[in-house]
Amino acid sequence: DQQVKQNSPSLSVQEGRISILNCDYTNSMFDYFLWYKKYPAEGPTFLISISSIKDKNEDGRFTVFLNKSAKHLSLHIVPSQPGDSAVYFCAPRKDSGGSNYKLTFGKGTLLTVNP
Amino acid sequence: DTAVSQTPKYLVTQMGNDKSIKCEQNLGHDTMYWYKQDSKKFLKIMFSYNNKELIINETVPNRFSPKSPDKAHLNLHINSLELGDSAVYFCASSQGAGGRETQYFGPGTRLLVL
């Protein structure tokens, strides 16, 4: 049962253009949404997050948009740089009881930014 | 200095063997996690410890036993390894188990069971 879907396994973009990575979820109990970035042979690193009470959060070149009614979020990177080439994971969070929060990861989207 | 480190990075072993993966964090965090990334690339939580106490225990075979000797360490012992245990295992840590704590991941341990 995939609660988090990143339907595009890969995305290729030219340097300087916008990258848009999408994520859909099914569990309405998710209340906080995180994006992690992963380079080969490394662990994921936190990139940006958004609370369910907001519809947009911006941090430099990275912006995350949340559409709760559609259970959809997207990560925009503009302008894209070759160093952004990595796998991006969408990871919503829900309270698993007693304030213990559990992240549920999507399968990830491999972004390749071509110079 | 590596914040979250795992040993070994690679582990190749035969079916039926018992093996351990070690994790250490030097961030002063009190919550640690084990995740498994299988061949389908899903990253799924297995266990979480807060102050050496087990707080999350997903549906994992009891051949997997986490052990937290102190807040800075969370080891994973796997008995009677099976082919399906082949995966990348990531350790992570965070300051607290709740709120909006960022989880910091180790580089992963690539386990191959033959």
Interface residues (C-beta under 8 A of the other chain):
Chain A: Y32 L34 Y36 A41 E42 G43 P44 T45 F46 S49 S51 F89 D95 S96 G98 S99 N100 Y101 K102 L103 F105 G106 K107 G108
Chain B: V4 Y35 K40 K41 F42 L43 K44 I45 S48 N50 I55 I56 F90 A92 A97 G98 G99 R100 E101 T102 Q103 Y104 F105 G106 P107 G108
